[in-house]
Amino acid sequence: MEHDPRCHTDASFENLVAKAVDGRVHKLLWSADPTRLPKSLFTCETLVDLTLSHKILVDFPSSCCLPSLLLLCLHYVVYEDEASLVRFLSSCPGLEKLCVKRKKDDNMTKFCVKVPTLWLLAYDNSASLPDDNGGCLVIDTPALTNFYLTDYSGDSCSIENMPCFEDVSIDVDQPFPNIDKFFTSFSTVFSLELLLTDETIVCCSKINFSRLTKCKIVPFDSDWMDSLVPLLNNTPRLKSLVVDYRSTHQSPIASATWSERGYNPECLYSSLEKFELIDYGGREEEEELVEYILSTSRCLKTVTIYLKSTLEPEIKDTMMEKLEAMDRFSGACQLLFKTEYVNN
């Protein structure tokens, strides 16, 4: 069931929701102009999937209960206050997945997610610019395994009752207090996607990712290549490495000895099977990276290079010939060239 504000008034839609609740509704998508939630929704026993979006005022009373709700999406809504979110989440005793997209001026400084049953959290605060309002995200979800964070606000983030993360994506371009402790929380992950800034590079170079098998790196205006080998040295089980240059605003500047730091990453000799480089433009640093991976990875099966779509055909041909001529440690390694990347 979906609400179109052009067709219904608040009163008429409340009647529709009441009828849906009586009819044992399972899924509700509601996008509306500034309005309050209908009271009939507060105790719906059958609702499994709920999406609220665009300026809806979230103000659940303490008496509400949504016992069957498994998936909750809150997209650009406005909250009565910080306590209203706490009441809302506490009214969902079986909630498993929470997707949040925040807007500016949503009445929240401290955004607290405390749900003991939650195993997936996707949190997007990219609409907010950095300020000094002392904002923070507090996560208290001991069952959480999948965490996807996009936050450009500069708000701090703390994780309590340490969960055992498995699949994590972190897109944070501003440093915040205790960022070292925050990143240490992800030492147990199997899959990690990371926007690399100067701060995140320093944090991750100190962490032993003993279970990590899949890693995607998105360089962002940082001299990240000098920290690549130390990072690989901390990922002994890594099987798949992806480097995505599409968000890189400035060309990386690596030192002449970036690959000669006295490390012998175990993953290059025992586990790395797949390497992908996205948005390859033939820069010296990119060539060096491909050459390093090809020449040091014993178990490598495939190397896929996604060429910049804006390159002239003649330039592409020259680049491919140069890469094809590079030595390979693994005799079974296939070198593939593509122009369109599909995230999987």
C-alpha positions in Angstrom: 0.0 0.0 0.0 1.4 3.4 -1.0 0.1 6.9 -0.1 -0.1 9.6 -2.8 -0.6 13.0 -1.1 -2.2 14.4 -4.2 -5.1 12.0 -3.9 -5.8 11.8 -0.2 -6.1 14.1 2.8 -4.6 13.1 6.1 -8.1 12.1 7.3 -8.9 10.0 4.3 -5.5 8.3 4.4 -5.9 7.5 8.1 -9.1 5.7 7.2 -7.3 3.9 4.4 -4.6 2.8 6.9 -7.2 1.7 9.4 -8.8 -0.5 6.7 -5.4 -1.9 5.7 -4.6 -2.7 9.3 -8.0 -4.4 9.6 -7.1 -6.3 6.4 -3.9 -7.5 8.0 -1.5 -5.5 5.8 2.1 -6.8 5.4 3.8 -4.0 3.5 3.3 -0.2 3.6 5.1 2.5 1.7 4.2 6.0 2.7 5.6 9.2 1.2 3.8 12.4 2.2 4.1 16.1 2.9 4.5 17.2 6.6 2.0 15.0 8.4 1.7 12.8 11.4 1.5 9.0 11.5 -2.1 7.7 11.8 -2.8 6.2 15.2 -4.1 2.9 13.6 -0.6 2.2 12.5 0.8 2.1 16.1 -0.4 -1.4 16.9 -0.5 -3.2 13.6 0.3 -6.8 14.3 0.8 -8.0 10.8 3.0 -5.3 9.3 6.3 -6.8 8.1 7.8 -4.1 5.8 7.4 -0.3 6.5 8.8 2.6 4.5 8.3 6.2 5.6 9.7 9.0 3.5 9.8 12.7 2.9 8.8 15.0 5.8 6.6 12.6 7.7 6.7 13.5 11.4 7.8 10.4 13.4 6.3 10.4 16.9 5.5 7.0 18.1 3.9 6.8 21.6 5.4 4.5 24.2 2.3 2.2 24.0 2.9 1.3 20.3 4.0 -2.1 19.2 4.8 -3.6 15.8 5.5 -7.2 16.7 5.9 -8.5 13.1 8.0 -5.7 11.6 11.3 -7.0 10.1 12.3 -4.2 7.7 12.0 -0.5 8.4 13.1 2.3 6.0 13.2 5.9 7.2 14.0 8.2 4.3 14.3 11.9 4.9 11.7 12.0 7.7 11.4 14.5 10.5 11.5 13.3 14.1 9.5 14.8 17.0 12.7 14.6 19.1 15.5 12.1 19.8 13.3 10.1 22.2 10.7 9.5 19.5 13.2 7.4 17.5 14.1 5.4 20.6 10.4 4.7 21.3 9.8 3.8 17.6 12.7 1.3 17.5 11.8 -0.2 20.9 8.3 -0.9 19.6 9.7 -3.3 17.0 10.9 -6.3 19.0 11.8 -8.4 16.0 13.3 -5.8 13.7 16.1 -7.2 11.5 16.9 -4.6 8.9 16.9 -0.8 9.2 17.6 1.7 6.4 18.0 5.3 7.2 18.5 8.3 4.9 18.7 11.6 6.9 17.9 15.1 5.8 19.0 18.4 7.2 17.1 19.8 10.1 15.4 16.5 11.1 15.5 17.5 14.8 18.2 14.9 15.6 21.6 15.5 17.1 22.2 12.1 18.7 20.9 9.4 16.5 20.7 6.3 18.6 20.1 2.8 17.1 19.4 0.3 19.9 17.9 -2.8 18.5 19.0 -6.2 19.9 17.7 -8.2 16.9 19.0 -6.0 14.1 21.5 -7.7 11.7 21.6 -5.1 8.9 21.9 -1.3 9.2 22.3 1.1 6.2 22.8 4.7 7.4 23.1 7.6 4.9 23.8 11.1 6.3 25.4 12.4 3.1 22.9 15.4 2.8 24.4 17.1 5.9 27.5 19.2 5.6 30.2 19.3 8.3 29.3 21.6 11.3 30.1 21.9 15.0 26.7 20.8 16.3 28.2 17.8 18.2 26.1 15.3 16.2 26.7 11.6 16.7 25.5 8.1 15.6 25.3 5.6 18.5 25.0 2.0 17.5 23.9 -0.6 20.2 23.1 -3.7 18.1 24.9 -6.8 19.3 23.5 -9.0 16.5 24.6 -6.6 13.7 26.7 -8.3 10.9 26.0 -6.0 7.9 26.7 -2.3 8.2 26.7 0.2 5.4 27.6 3.8 6.4 27.7 6.9 4.2 28.3 10.1 6.3 29.7 13.4 5.1 28.5 15.4 8.1 31.6 15.0 10.4 29.4 13.5 13.1 31.1 11.1 15.4 30.1 7.4 15.5 30.4 5.0 18.4 29.6 1.3 18.5 28.6 -0.3 21.8 28.1 -4.0 22.8 30.6 -4.9 20.1 28.9 -7.0 17.3 30.8 -9.4 15.1 30.7 -7.6 11.7 30.9 -9.6 8.5 30.0 -7.2 5.6 30.9 -3.5 6.0 31.0 -0.5 3.7 32.4 2.8 5.1 32.1 6.0 3.1 33.2 8.8 5.5 35.2 11.8 4.3 35.6 13.7 7.6 37.6 12.7 10.6 35.9 12.5 14.0 36.8 11.8 17.6 37.8 8.2 18.4 37.9 7.3 14.8 40.7 4.7 15.6 38.4 2.9 18.0 35.5 3.0 15.4 37.6 1.3 12.7 39.0 -1.3 15.1 35.4 -2.6 15.4 35.6 -4.0 11.9 38.6 -6.3 12.4 36.3 -9.3 12.1 34.8 -8.6 8.7 34.8 -10.9 5.7 34.0 -8.2 3.2 35.0 -4.5 3.4 34.4 -1.5 1.1 36.3 1.6 2.2 36.6 5.2 1.1 40.3 5.9 1.6 41.1 9.3 3.1 44.3 10.1 4.9 42.6 9.4 8.2 41.2 6.0 7.3 44.5 4.9 5.8 46.3 5.5 9.1 43.5 3.7 11.0 43.4 0.6 8.8 47.1 0.2 8.6 47.1 -0.6 12.3 44.3 -3.3 12.2 44.8 -7.0 11.6 41.9 -8.1 9.3 42.4 -11.8 10.0 39.1 -12.9 8.3 38.9 -10.5 5.4 38.5 -12.2 2.0 37.0 -9.4 -0.1 38.1 -5.8 -0.1 37.1 -2.8 -2.2 39.2 0.4 -1.9 37.9 3.7 -3.1 40.8 6.3 -3.0 39.8 9.8 -2.2 42.4 12.5 -2.6 45.0 10.6 -0.6 48.5 9.2 -1.0 47.0 5.7 -0.4 49.5 3.7 -2.4 52.2 4.1 0.2 49.9 2.3 2.6 48.8 -0.4 0.3 51.5 -3.0 1.1 51.1 -2.5 4.9 47.3 -3.0 4.4 47.8 -6.2 2.4 50.2 -7.4 5.0 47.3 -7.2 7.5 44.9 -9.3 5.3 46.4 -12.8 5.2 43.3 -14.4 3.8 42.4 -11.9 1.1 41.0 -13.4 -2.1 39.5 -10.4 -4.0 40.9 -6.9 -4.2 39.1 -4.1 -6.1 40.5 -0.5 -6.5 37.9 2.0 -7.7 39.3 5.3 -9.0 36.0 6.9 -9.9 35.8 9.0 -6.8 39.5 10.1 -6.9 39.6 13.8 -7.5 43.3 14.1 -7.7 45.9 11.8 -9.1 47.6 9.7 -6.5 51.2 10.6 -5.8 53.1 7.6 -4.6 56.7 7.6 -3.4 59.3 5.8 -5.6 59.6 3.1 -3.1 55.9 2.5 -2.2 56.2 -1.2 -2.9 59.5 -1.7 -1.2 58.6 -1.4 2.5 60.1 -4.6 3.8 56.7 -6.4 3.8 55.9 -9.8 2.2 52.1 -9.9 2.4 51.0 -13.5 2.9 47.8 -13.0 0.8 50.0 -12.5 -2.3 51.6 -15.9 -1.9 48.7 -17.9 -0.6 45.2 -16.5 -1.3 44.7 -13.5 -3.7 42.8 -14.8 -6.7 41.1 -11.8 -8.2 42.1 -8.2 -8.8 40.0 -5.4 -10.4 41.0 -1.8 -11.2 38.1 0.5 -12.1 38.5 3.7 -14.2 42.0 2.9 -15.4 43.6 5.9 -17.2 47.1 4.8 -17.7 48.7 7.0 -15.1 52.2 5.9 -13.9 50.8 5.0 -10.4 48.1 2.8 -12.0 50.6 1.0 -14.2 52.9 0.4 -11.2 49.9 -1.0 -9.2 48.9 -3.5 -11.9 52.5 -4.5 -12.4 53.0 -5.1 -8.7 49.9 -7.3 -8.4 50.7 -9.3 -11.5 54.3 -9.9 -10.5 53.8 -10.8 -6.9 50.5 -12.8 -6.7 51.1 -16.5 -6.9 47.5 -17.6 -6.9 46.1 -15.0 -9.1 43.4 -16.2 -11.5 41.9 -13.0 -13.1 42.9 -9.4 -13.4 40.2 -7.2 -14.8 41.0 -3.6 -15.9 38.0 -1.3 -16.5 39.3 1.4 -18.8 38.1 5.0 -18.7 35.2 5.3 -21.0 36.5 8.7 -22.3 39.7 7.3 -23.7 40.3 7.3 -27.4 40.3 3.9 -29.1 44.0 4.2 -30.1 45.0 5.1 -26.6 43.1 2.2 -25.2 44.9 -0.2 -27.6 48.3 1.1 -26.5 47.4 0.7 -22.9 46.2 -2.8 -23.3 49.3 -3.8 -25.2 51.5 -2.4 -22.5 49.6 -4.2 -19.7 49.6 -7.5 -21.7 53.4 -7.4 -21.9 53.8 -7.3 -18.1 55.3 -10.4 -16.4 52.9 -12.5 -14.3 53.9 -14.6 -11.3 50.8 -16.8 -11.8 50.8 -18.8 -15.1 47.1 -19.3 -14.8 46.3 -15.6 -14.6 43.9 -14.1 -17.2 44.1 -10.4 -18.0 40.7 -9.0 -19.0 39.8 -5.6 -20.3 36.3 -4.0 -20.0 34.8 -0.5 -20.1 31.6 -0.9 -18.1 31.7 -1.9 -14.4 28.7 -3.6 -12.8 28.8 -3.7 -9.0 28.2 -7.2 -7.7 
